[in-house]
Amino acid sequence: MINAIDKPAIFITPDYVIHAVNQAYIETYNTQVILGQSKCHQISHHSNQPCDKHGEECPLQQCQSTARAANAVHIHSTAQGKSYCDILMKPIKDDSGKVLGFLEILDAIDYASTESKKGTMIGQSAPFKQMLNRINRASQSTIAVLLQGETGAGKELVAKAVHQASSRNDKPFVVIECTGLSENLFESELFGYEKGAFTGATTSKKGLIEIAHGGTVFFDEIGDVPMNMQVKLLRLLETQCYRAVGGLKQKRSDFRLVSASHKNLLELVEKGEFRRDLYYRIAGFPIYLPSLRERHDDIPTLVNHFIKYSEYKHKKFSANALTLLSAYAYPGNIRELKNIIEQSALIANEDIIHSSDLPESVQPQHIIIDEKKSSQTAAADLMSLEDAECAYLSQVCDQFKGSSAELAIKLNISVRTLYRKLQRYELKLSVL
Ligand SMILES: Nc1ncnc2c1ncn2[C@@H]1O[C@H](COP(=O)(O)OP(=O)(O)OP(=O)(O)O)[C@@H](O)[C@H]1O
């Protein structure tokens, strides 16, 4: 029975022991499993303890307590290194309803990675994993996906992942940037035009919607579509039919819809700036993208990733600079982090990038007090006292050229307290 499943699958009893694996599992994971003996966590996590003992959800336990199917995104150790996997666990019952064991179906996620890997989304924090779970779910259907997240949080990358993981991945992925689209441009760009439709239309041109046939259309910043064009957009999305500018023939395009906005669309609906019917048409399956502030744990891996794929791959950030980078709030999210890394690498004269090479916005005095900002923005950017202390100490450590005793006197604390704080924030004095 297990071999009838085309994805990798295993059968486990409640004591975590694997009793059967299918052909797809053997081909994908190439791992030595001793049936009736190996436990799932030993094989997938190289650990003697179940997943929930080392920070991951255990779908087997969930399944056991509810007697219903459970799902989780896990990081598995495979012959090729660590990789993401979407797990579906189903209880298998006998005729009397007694649970005999669990069927685990594994779906490899190759558009995301825990470590630096070109062309993938990097991260391993809990909010990132929750997002992956939603992306994987969305990609298995043709439901309209709405991506909501701050600017620079990775909406375009997620839209591409939804497409890549779907059955349409061999067809086009077309991006339509909605910001600044005038009515004329909107129609000619989306629907194309016929020869002679307007002055300058010397040949006919295909529209983006036609190009996307069979694939996915990504409407970026859909909240910026003006009211008068929202009606036309709704008609297109409802019927998938359109007419080229200057054309008479009705055309049809089969496309999967993914939209994104950094604005709160429901608030726009309440204010009467976005049509409610259009909102419900595009928001079939909302996916929230966490800001970088919510996934601070991912910063060091992202820093390594961006430096590795930049022209400064031989350079490295000092531990103090990394601490400062981790304490910053990133209103521009991952895009801002990427810029900061490239800027600092360019500024650094040596192969080590020190905290003094980081741009002013990241420096502690800027993070702590920026009087020019409105009180509302300043409140949003406020950092905890602990983060502020850590950021300040990290800069001091890079710049202070004296002994620890001298520094302790300057900071008006004992040398022991200084060492305790340095240890706590994993900082080092440049001259000790
Ligand atoms: N998880 C990630 N791992 C690696 N790089 C990422 C990740 N998320 C985003 N990026 C990178 O960050 C940059 C910004 O991402 P993207 O353009 O997708 O953001 P966005 O939310 O669409 O921004 P905007 O709202 O301004 O359109 C890109 O260079 C992208 O490759």
The ligand as an ORCA input file, in Angstrom:
! r2SCAN-3c Opt
* xyz 0 1
  N      14.347     34.533      3.020
  C      15.186     35.180      2.193
  N      16.412     34.692      1.961
  C      17.283     35.335      1.150
  N      17.016     36.479      0.519
  C      15.807     37.015      0.686
  C      14.818     36.398      1.527
  N      13.702     37.161      1.504
  C      13.972     38.213      0.699
  N      15.234     38.138      0.203
  C      15.893     39.128     -0.673
  O      15.537     40.408     -0.153
  C      15.290     41.322     -1.225
  C      13.872     41.869     -1.104
  O      12.956     40.817     -1.398
  P      11.626     41.064     -2.288
  O      11.910     41.952     -3.458
  O      11.043     39.730     -2.571
  O      10.782     41.881     -1.201
  P       9.328     42.521     -1.348
  O       8.620     42.235     -0.075
  O       8.695     42.042     -2.623
  O       9.657     44.066     -1.433
  P       8.663     45.255     -1.935
  O       7.534     45.318     -0.937
  O       9.539     46.464     -1.865
  O       8.222     44.886     -3.317
  C      15.551     40.559     -2.511
  O      16.887     40.819     -2.897
  C      15.381     39.101     -2.110
  O      16.155     38.255     -2.927
*
